[in-house]
């Protein structure tokens, strides 16, 4: 009898569709306390700039800074953090950074022009963003991998200036985060966090220039602040809890699958870990492995709550059925834990990242495989994509029309403009034909 509570579902049961919908349902809480606090902070930083940022940093992080200069880390401190690392950590950071950079170099968009027979030239001009703000969680909850995954594509894209904010509660700095900033070439680093950091980046202050886009993960206050400033600046996304969906034919190792489920569940109790499997005996083996391995995990209480609240082991009749369900779920991470995994890639339409085969574990993707680990959650993989170099580039259309081309195009445009009742448009077009009315 299993000791770990996790749903056991059958995809052919009459109530499966409703049960799955309930399992997937997640709405970020409309917390009035968070909304009110973020509203106040955004307004204060917009109106008072540096003074408000210093005040909130003193209140929330316990840093008594006399000026914003005291909250900016010099490049020498970033380099010192890198130099302080032991060889294994430094080598791991450098290997991961190199792989992430090589992958994102392949994503760069390029400008192009196309000449038509009449001399008209149409095209696209690709330009990097001028300035980007990167929010990184700080203190003990520090993620150097987030620095790599956000800063490297920005730098590959050619962003002019990258400003990083990272809270340091009570002055607690994480050397791996600072070292990652040094490796990736972050231009400026401020030890500020929370909604006040997002506000400073989005609106600008006397010390921090306004950025064009804010990226990076954060807590509920940071997520709400990013949601509110969108439109004033761009944002990467407002992410939900982490997710993994494993599709199995029973050919793998039950303990591997159990640990892959744990790897998502340990993020927090709202994380989602689901297995779809054609082999009922293998599902039993995975459940037994969960029971056996869970007591060994340092974050076992979080894992147990996550599996009980949002996890599931689901039996399916076929891999075709599994792929249909996978596309309905549209997970952040999808593991094809199959012997013939490559043959099933074409069946997947919606997933943030697809891990192919028993060796392609999601944990490698989080740190060093190369593709970005900033992925769409909450079924948004149906319409959005991983963070990439292209998110730090923008496109302008090039329209250079020859005299001969204008004669043809103006006639078409004028007819359509008249049909829309926009007669100044129509007249403007006809003037290029030598017709005044």
ZIZITA-V259181 format. One record per residue. N is the residue number from 1. SS is DSSP state (helix for helix, strand for strand, loop for the rest). PSI is psi in radians with two decimals (NA if undefined). OMEGA is omega as a letter, one per 40 degrees, with the letter a starting at -180 (* if undefined). Layout:
N:SS:PSI:OMEGA
N:SS:PSI:OMEGA
//
This chain:
1:loop:2.19:a
2:loop:2.49:i
3:loop:-0.22:a
4:loop:2.03:a
5:loop:2.07:i
6:loop:2.45:a
7:strand:2.42:i
8:strand:1.99:a
9:strand:2.73:i
10:strand:2.17:a
11:loop:-0.23:a
12:loop:0.04:i
13:loop:2.68:a
14:loop:-0.48:a
15:loop:0.26:a
16:helix:-0.76:a
17:helix:-0.79:i
18:helix:-0.68:i
19:helix:-0.72:i
20:helix:-0.75:i
21:helix:-0.75:i
22:helix:-0.65:i
23:helix:-0.67:a
24:helix:-0.38:a
25:loop:2.22:i
26:loop:2.12:i
27:loop:2.17:i
28:loop:2.34:a
29:loop:2.32:i
30:loop:1.38:a
31:loop:1.97:a
32:helix:-0.58:i
33:helix:-0.77:i
34:helix:-0.80:a
35:helix:-0.79:a
36:helix:-0.74:a
37:helix:-0.76:a
38:helix:-0.70:i
39:helix:-0.80:a
40:helix:-0.78:a
41:helix:-0.79:i
42:helix:-0.75:a
43:helix:-0.76:a
44:helix:-0.78:a
45:helix:-0.66:i
46:helix:-0.64:a
47:helix:-0.66:a
48:helix:-0.07:i
49:loop:-2.23:a
50:helix:-0.75:a
51:helix:-0.73:i
52:helix:-0.72:i
53:helix:-0.78:i
54:helix:-0.72:a
55:helix:-0.81:a
56:helix:-0.58:i
57:helix:-0.64:i
58:helix:-0.73:a
59:helix:-0.77:a
60:helix:-0.55:a
61:helix:-0.07:i
62:loop:0.46:i
63:loop:2.05:a
64:loop:1.40:a
65:loop:2.41:i
66:loop:-0.42:a
67:loop:2.96:i
68:helix:-0.49:i
69:helix:-0.59:a
70:helix:-0.28:a
71:helix:0.02:i
72:strand:2.31:i
73:strand:2.25:i
74:loop:2.71:i
75:helix:-0.54:a
76:helix:-0.57:i
77:helix:-0.61:i
78:helix:-0.78:i
79:helix:-0.63:i
80:helix:-0.66:i
81:helix:-0.72:i
82:helix:-0.78:a
83:helix:-0.40:a
84:helix:-0.23:a
85:loop:2.57:i
86:loop:2.81:a
87:helix:-0.75:a
88:helix:-0.76:a
89:helix:-0.77:a
90:helix:-0.76:i
91:helix:-0.71:i
92:helix:-0.77:i
93:helix:-0.76:a
94:helix:-0.68:i
95:helix:-0.83:i
96:helix:-0.79:a
97:helix:-0.71:i
98:helix:-0.73:a
99:helix:-0.73:i
100:helix:-0.71:a
101:helix:-0.78:a
102:helix:-0.71:i
103:helix:-0.79:a
104:helix:-0.36:i
105:helix:-0.56:a
106:loop:-0.22:a
107:loop:-0.12:a
108:loop:2.28:i
109:loop:2.54:a
110:loop:2.61:i
111:loop:2.70:i
112:strand:2.70:i
113:strand:2.57:i
114:strand:2.15:i
115:strand:2.24:i
116:loop:2.94:a
117:loop:-0.55:a
118:loop:0.09:i
119:loop:-0.11:i
120:loop:2.41:i
121:strand:2.17:i
122:strand:2.64:a
123:strand:-2.86:a
124:strand:2.26:i
125:strand:2.13:a
126:strand:2.22:a
127:strand:2.34:i
128:strand:2.71:i
129:loop:2.59:a
130:loop:-0.78:a
131:strand:2.35:a
132:strand:2.48:i
133:strand:2.31:i
134:strand:2.05:i
135:strand:2.26:i
136:strand:2.23:i
137:loop:2.61:a
138:loop:-2.92:a
139:loop:-2.47:a
140:loop:-0.51:i
141:loop:1.21:a
142:loop:2.43:a
143:loop:1.58:i
144:helix:-0.50:i
145:helix:-0.56:i
146:helix:-0.61:i
147:helix:-0.83:a
148:helix:-0.83:a
149:helix:-0.42:i
150:helix:-0.71:a
151:helix:-0.70:a
152:helix:-0.86:i
153:helix:-0.55:i
154:helix:-0.78:i
155:helix:-0.69:i
156:helix:-0.68:i
157:helix:-0.36:a
158:loop:0.36:i
159:loop:2.35:a
160:loop:-0.72:a
161:strand:2.30:i
162:strand:2.03:a
163:strand:2.15:a
164:strand:2.38:i
165:strand:2.36:i
166:strand:2.07:i
167:loop:2.53:i
168:loop:1.35:a
169:helix:2.22:a
170:helix:0.48:i
171:helix:0.16:a
172:loop:1.96:a
173:loop:2.48:i
174:loop:2.01:a
175:helix:-0.53:i
176:helix:-0.66:i
177:helix:-0.79:i
178:helix:-0.66:i
179:helix:-0.70:i
180:helix:-0.65:i
181:helix:-0.67:i
182:helix:-0.77:a
183:helix:-0.66:a
184:helix:-0.13:i
185:loop:0.53:i
186:loop:2.39:a
187:loop:-0.74:a
188:strand:2.52:i
189:strand:2.23:i
190:strand:2.40:a
191:loop:1.13:i
192:loop:2.72:a
193:loop:-2.97:i
194:helix:-2.94:i
195:helix:-0.48:a
196:helix:-0.56:i
197:helix:-0.76:i
198:helix:-0.74:i
199:helix:-0.75:a
200:helix:-0.73:i
201:helix:-0.72:a
202:helix:-0.66:a
203:helix:-0.39:a
204:loop:2.66:i
205:loop:-3.02:i
206:loop:-0.42:a
207:loop:-0.64:a
208:loop:2.11:i
209:loop:2.54:i
210:loop:2.36:i
211:loop:3.01:i
212:loop:-0.39:a
213:strand:2.52:i
214:strand:2.22:a
215:strand:2.86:i
216:loop:2.68:a
217:loop:2.86:i
218:loop:-3.10:a
219:loop:-2.98:a
220:helix:-0.59:i
221:helix:-0.70:i
222:helix:-0.77:a
223:helix:-0.75:i
224:helix:-0.67:i
225:helix:-0.73:i
226:helix:-0.72:i
227:helix:-0.71:a
228:helix:-0.59:a
229:helix:-0.11:i
230:strand:2.28:a
231:loop:-0.76:i
232:loop:-0.72:i
233:strand:2.92:i
234:strand:2.79:i
235:strand:2.83:i
236:loop:-0.99:i
237:loop:2.89:i
238:loop:1.76:a
239:loop:2.61:i
240:loop:-2.91:i
241:loop:2.68:a
242:loop:2.63:a
243:strand:2.51:i
244:strand:2.44:i
245:strand:2.16:a
246:strand:2.19:i
247:strand:2.14:a
248:strand:2.54:i
249:loop:0.20:i
250:loop:0.13:a
251:loop:-0.15:a
252:loop:-2.84:i
253:loop:2.20:a
254:helix:-0.67:a
255:helix:-0.62:i
256:helix:-0.82:a
257:helix:-0.77:i
258:helix:-0.75:a
259:helix:-0.58:i
260:helix:-0.65:i
261:helix:-0.74:i
262:helix:-0.68:a
263:helix:-0.56:i
264:helix:-0.74:a
265:helix:-0.47:a
266:loop:-0.22:i
267:loop:-0.97:i
268:loop:2.98:a
269:loop:-0.19:i
270:loop:-0.13:i
271:loop:2.68:a
272:strand:2.24:i
273:strand:2.06:a
274:strand:2.44:i
275:strand:2.28:i
276:strand:2.16:a
277:strand:2.47:i
278:loop:-0.18:a
279:loop:1.89:a
280:helix:-0.63:i
281:helix:-0.61:i
282:helix:-0.63:i
283:helix:-0.74:i
284:helix:-0.72:a
285:helix:-0.69:i
286:helix:-0.74:i
287:helix:-0.69:i
288:helix:-0.66:i
289:helix:-0.65:i
290:helix:-0.84:i
291:helix:-0.71:a
292:helix:-0.67:a
293:helix:-0.46:a
294:helix:-0.75:a
295:loop:-0.35:a
296:loop:-0.24:a
297:loop:2.24:i
298:loop:-0.57:a
299:loop:0.64:a
300:helix:-0.60:a
301:helix:-0.74:i
302:helix:-0.78:i
303:helix:-0.80:a
304:helix:-0.75:i
305:helix:-0.69:i
306:helix:-0.82:a
307:helix:-0.68:a
308:helix:-0.65:a
309:helix:-0.69:a
310:helix:0.15:i
311:loop:2.88:i
312:strand:2.56:i
313:strand:2.02:a
314:strand:2.18:i
315:strand:2.33:i
316:loop:2.77:a
317:loop:-0.56:a
318:loop:2.88:i
319:helix:-0.50:i
320:helix:-0.78:i
321:helix:-0.69:i
322:helix:-0.75:a
323:helix:-0.63:i
324:helix:-0.78:i
325:helix:-0.69:i
326:helix:-0.74:i
327:helix:-0.55:i
328:helix:-0.69:a
329:helix:-0.61:a
330:loop:1.09:a
331:loop:2.81:i
332:loop:-0.92:i
333:strand:2.29:i
334:strand:2.11:i
335:strand:2.12:i
336:strand:1.51:a
337:strand:1.27:a
338:loop:2.69:i
339:loop:-0.72:i
340:loop:1.02:a
341:loop:-0.68:a
342:helix:-0.62:a
343:helix:-0.20:a
344:helix:-0.04:i
345:helix:-0.72:a
346:helix:-0.30:i
347:helix:-0.21:a
348:loop:2.13:i
349:loop:-0.53:a
350:loop:1.89:i
351:loop:2.51:i
352:loop:-0.83:i
353:strand:2.45:a
354:strand:2.11:i
355:strand:2.10:a
356:strand:1.97:i
357:loop:2.95:a
358:loop:-0.42:a
359:loop:-0.29:a
360:loop:1.28:a
361:loop:2.52:a
362:helix:-0.56:a
363:helix:-0.57:i
364:helix:-0.63:i
365:helix:-0.53:i
366:helix:-0.50:a
367:helix:-0.78:a
368:loop:0.03:a
369:loop:-0.70:i
370:loop:-0.93:i
371:loop:2.77:a
372:loop:2.50:i
373:loop:0.02:i
374:loop:1.84:a
375:loop:2.71:i
376:loop:2.42:i
377:loop:3.12:i
378:loop:0.75:i
379:loop:0.15:i
380:helix:-0.08:i
381:helix:-0.20:i
382:helix:-0.42:a
383:loop:0.05:a
384:loop:3.04:a
385:loop:2.95:i
386:loop:2.71:i
387:loop:2.48:a
388:loop:3.13:i
389:helix:-0.67:a
390:helix:-0.36:i
391:helix:-0.19:i
392:helix:0.26:i
393:strand:2.66:i
394:strand:2.79:a
395:strand:2.34:i
396:strand:2.38:i
397:strand:2.46:i
398:strand:2.18:i
399:strand:1.81:i
400:strand:1.85:a
401:loop:2.26:i
402:loop:2.91:i
403:helix:-0.73:i
404:helix:-0.71:i
405:helix:-0.63:a
406:helix:-0.57:a
407:helix:-0.70:i
408:helix:-0.82:a
409:helix:-0.62:a
410:helix:-0.67:i
411:helix:-0.81:i
412:helix:-0.81:a
413:helix:-0.73:a
414:helix:-0.74:i
415:helix:-0.79:a
416:helix:-0.69:i
417:helix:-0.72:i
418:helix:-0.68:i
419:helix:-0.47:i
420:loop:-0.04:a
421:loop:0.33:i
422:loop:1.42:a
423:helix:-0.44:i
424:helix:-0.64:i
425:helix:-0.85:a
426:helix:-0.75:a
427:helix:-0.69:i
428:helix:-0.74:i
429:helix:-0.78:a
430:helix:-0.47:i
431:helix:-0.51:i
432:loop:-0.21:i
433:loop:0.02:a
434:loop:0.28:i
435:loop:2.18:a
436:loop:-0.37:a
437:loop:NA:*
//
